[in-house]
Amino acid sequence: MTISLASPAGVCVSVACEQVGQAIALAKDSANFADVVEIRLDSLSHPEIEPFVKSLAKPLLFTNRPEWEGGSFTGSELERIGLLLKAVQHDCALVDLELRTAPELRAELLDVLLKHPQTGLIISWHDFSGTPSSDELGEILLQQIESGAHIGKIVPTANDPRDVLRVLNLQVIAAENNFPLIAFCMGTLGKISRLATIKLGGYMTYASPDKGKETAPGQISVSVIRDMLSRLDHAD
């Protein structure tokens, strides 16, 4: 199933399981609350693409996060990118590639995406220890805009309320460049940004399944975040 890049996608449920069957069951259980389902390939003991494409009706985002960016994948970069290439060849809605991935591997993925225009590319950047300065964040965003990405994703960790404000302010720059951006903060202080980003023009926020584990610090369960968004929509 394809997804629009012209308007926000909404809430993405991030599914991380060791077994494919478990992941499919968890994704189905979250389907009523999710706009997009992220399959964390790096969490699977034997990663596959086709079972998810055949079993799930929601738009699918495939991510294969390496250890050096907070994920679980320990194989070679060629193996890691190879799984994303398979996902694109199955015309999934989205794939996620880290900004710090080698440029030649990014170029290979972009070449395949040209033949599969149904799939959008998220170029992501994460920091699990803190949040850079405004200038540094702006430079990361500029690199994403110039990378060939359809969507950017910038998610550091908030250690101070001002960290949250700096990250959310990136939406202003993104809007000026007509560039869809996912931007919020991890951690306890960052929880509010997971909700606020959707109301401030962010492309998507991430939630954990109600019956599954979180894939990042501060992640909120999908039914709770959906209820919060609904209450904001209907507030007097």
C-alpha positions as CSV (number, residue, x, y, z in Angstrom):
1,M,0.0,0.0,0.0
2,T,1.3,3.4,-1.0
3,I,1.4,6.5,1.2
4,S,1.0,10.3,0.5
5,L,4.1,12.5,0.8
6,A,2.0,15.6,0.4
7,S,0.2,15.3,3.7
8,P,1.2,14.0,7.2
9,A,1.1,10.3,7.6
10,G,0.0,10.4,11.3
11,V,0.9,7.7,13.8
12,C,3.4,4.9,13.1
13,V,3.4,1.8,15.3
14,S,6.9,0.4,15.6
15,V,7.0,-3.4,15.9
16,A,10.1,-5.2,17.1
17,C,9.9,-9.0,17.6
18,E,12.3,-11.9,17.3
19,Q,9.9,-14.0,15.2
20,V,8.1,-13.0,12.0
21,G,4.8,-14.5,13.2
22,Q,4.9,-12.6,16.5
23,A,5.6,-9.4,14.6
24,I,2.7,-9.9,12.2
25,A,0.3,-10.7,15.1
26,L,1.4,-7.6,17.0
27,A,1.0,-5.4,13.9
28,K,-2.5,-6.7,13.3
29,D,-3.4,-6.1,16.9
30,S,-2.3,-2.4,16.5
31,A,-3.9,-1.9,13.1
32,N,-7.0,-0.1,14.3
33,F,-4.8,2.6,15.9
34,A,-2.0,2.8,13.3
35,D,-1.7,4.8,10.1
36,V,1.6,3.2,9.3
37,V,3.3,0.1,10.7
38,E,7.1,0.0,11.1
39,I,8.7,-3.4,10.9
40,R,12.1,-3.4,12.7
41,L,14.0,-6.0,10.6
42,D,17.0,-5.7,12.9
43,S,15.0,-7.2,15.7
44,L,14.1,-10.4,13.8
45,S,16.2,-13.5,14.2
46,H,15.5,-14.4,10.5
47,P,14.4,-11.2,8.7
48,E,11.9,-11.5,5.9
49,I,9.9,-9.1,3.8
50,E,7.2,-11.0,1.9
51,P,5.2,-12.4,4.9
52,F,4.6,-8.9,6.1
53,V,3.6,-7.5,2.7
54,K,1.2,-10.4,2.2
55,S,-0.3,-10.4,5.7
56,L,-0.7,-6.7,6.5
57,A,-3.0,-4.2,4.9
58,K,-1.6,-1.0,6.5
59,P,1.2,0.9,4.8
60,L,4.5,-0.6,5.9
61,L,7.8,1.0,6.8
62,F,10.8,-1.3,6.9
63,T,13.8,-0.3,9.1
64,N,17.0,-2.2,9.6
65,R,18.7,-0.2,12.2
66,P,22.5,-1.0,12.8
67,E,24.1,-1.1,16.2
68,W,26.0,2.0,15.5
69,E,22.7,3.9,15.4
70,G,21.0,2.3,18.4
71,G,19.6,-0.8,16.5
72,S,20.3,-4.5,16.7
73,F,21.6,-5.4,13.3
74,T,25.2,-6.7,13.5
75,G,25.8,-8.0,10.0
76,S,27.6,-6.3,7.1
77,E,26.3,-3.1,5.6
78,L,25.8,-4.9,2.3
79,E,23.5,-7.4,4.0
80,R,21.7,-4.7,5.9
81,I,21.0,-2.6,2.8
82,G,20.1,-5.7,0.9
83,L,17.1,-6.3,3.0
84,L,15.9,-2.7,2.4
85,L,16.4,-3.2,-1.3
86,K,14.1,-6.3,-1.1
87,A,11.5,-4.2,0.7
88,V,11.6,-1.6,-2.1
89,Q,11.2,-4.3,-4.7
90,H,8.0,-5.4,-2.9
91,D,6.7,-1.9,-3.3
92,C,6.4,-1.2,0.4
93,A,5.2,2.3,1.5
94,L,8.5,3.5,3.1
95,V,12.0,2.4,4.0
96,D,14.3,4.1,6.5
97,L,18.0,4.7,5.9
98,E,20.4,6.4,8.3
99,L,22.0,9.6,7.2
100,R,25.4,8.2,8.3
101,T,25.1,5.3,5.9
102,A,27.9,5.2,3.3
103,P,27.0,7.4,0.4
104,E,27.6,4.7,-2.2
105,L,25.0,2.4,-0.4
106,R,22.6,5.3,-0.3
107,A,23.1,5.8,-4.0
108,E,22.4,2.2,-4.7
109,L,19.1,2.4,-2.8
110,L,18.1,5.6,-4.6
111,D,18.7,3.9,-7.9
112,V,16.3,1.1,-7.1
113,L,13.8,3.6,-5.8
114,L,13.6,5.3,-9.2
115,K,12.1,2.0,-10.5
116,H,9.7,1.8,-7.6
117,P,8.1,5.2,-7.2
118,Q,5.5,3.8,-4.8
119,T,8.1,3.7,-2.1
120,G,9.2,6.7,-0.1
121,L,12.7,7.1,1.5
122,I,13.2,8.3,5.0
123,I,16.7,9.5,5.8
124,S,17.1,9.4,9.5
125,W,19.4,10.6,12.2
126,H,19.3,9.7,15.9
127,D,21.2,10.6,19.1
128,F,20.6,8.5,22.2
129,S,22.7,10.7,24.5
130,G,21.6,14.3,23.9
131,T,20.6,17.0,21.5
132,P,23.0,19.1,19.3
133,S,22.9,22.9,19.0
134,S,20.5,24.7,16.7
135,D,23.2,25.2,14.1
136,E,24.1,21.5,14.2
137,L,20.5,20.4,13.9
138,G,20.0,22.8,11.0
139,E,23.1,21.3,9.2
140,I,21.7,17.8,9.7
141,L,18.4,18.8,8.2
142,L,20.2,20.5,5.3
143,Q,22.1,17.3,4.6
144,Q,18.8,15.3,4.6
145,I,17.2,17.8,2.2
146,E,20.1,17.4,-0.2
147,S,20.4,13.6,0.2
148,G,17.6,12.6,-2.1
149,A,15.3,11.7,0.7
150,H,11.5,12.1,0.4
151,I,11.2,12.5,4.2
152,G,13.7,13.5,6.9
153,K,13.8,12.1,10.4
154,I,15.7,13.8,13.3
155,V,15.3,12.3,16.7
156,P,17.8,13.1,19.5
157,T,17.4,12.7,23.2
158,A,16.1,15.6,25.4
159,N,18.0,16.3,28.6
160,D,16.5,19.7,29.0
161,P,13.2,21.3,27.9
162,R,15.1,23.6,25.6
163,D,16.3,20.6,23.7
164,V,12.6,19.8,22.8
165,L,12.0,23.4,21.6
166,R,15.1,23.3,19.3
167,V,14.0,20.1,17.7
168,L,10.4,21.1,17.2
169,N,11.6,24.4,15.7
170,L,13.1,22.4,12.8
171,Q,9.6,22.2,11.4
172,V,9.8,25.8,10.4
173,I,12.9,25.2,8.3
174,A,11.4,22.1,6.8
175,A,8.2,23.9,5.9
176,E,10.2,26.7,4.2
177,N,11.9,24.0,2.1
178,N,8.7,22.0,1.4
179,F,10.4,19.0,3.0
180,P,8.4,16.5,5.1
181,L,10.1,16.1,8.4
182,I,9.7,13.7,11.4
183,A,11.2,15.6,14.4
184,F,10.8,14.9,18.1
185,C,12.9,13.9,21.1
186,M,13.5,10.6,22.9
187,G,13.5,10.3,26.7
188,T,11.1,11.3,29.4
189,L,11.4,15.0,28.7
190,G,10.8,14.3,25.0
191,K,7.4,12.6,25.5
192,I,5.5,15.8,24.9
193,S,7.2,16.3,21.6
194,R,5.9,13.0,20.3
195,L,2.4,14.4,20.6
196,A,3.2,18.1,19.7
197,T,5.1,17.3,16.5
198,I,1.9,16.1,14.8
199,K,0.1,19.4,15.7
200,L,3.1,21.5,14.6
201,G,3.4,20.1,11.0
202,G,5.5,17.0,11.6
203,Y,5.1,14.2,9.1
204,M,4.7,11.3,11.5
205,T,5.1,10.3,15.1
206,Y,6.1,6.8,16.5
207,A,4.3,4.8,19.1
208,S,4.7,1.4,20.7
209,P,2.2,-1.4,20.3
210,D,-0.1,-1.8,23.3
211,K,1.0,-5.4,23.8
212,G,4.6,-4.9,22.7
213,K,7.8,-3.3,23.9
214,E,9.0,0.2,23.0
215,T,11.7,0.6,20.4
216,A,13.0,3.9,21.8
217,P,13.1,5.6,25.2
218,G,10.0,7.6,25.9
219,Q,7.8,5.9,23.3
220,I,4.1,6.1,24.2
221,S,1.7,3.2,23.5
222,V,-0.4,3.7,20.4
223,S,-3.8,3.7,22.0
224,V,-2.7,6.4,24.5
225,I,-1.2,8.7,21.9
226,R,-4.3,8.2,19.6
227,D,-6.6,9.1,22.5
228,M,-4.5,12.2,23.3
229,L,-4.6,13.4,19.7
230,S,-8.4,12.8,19.6
231,R,-8.9,14.8,22.8
232,L,-6.9,17.7,21.3
233,D,-9.0,17.6,18.1
234,H,-12.2,17.8,20.1
235,A,-11.1,20.2,22.8
236,D,-13.3,23.4,23.1
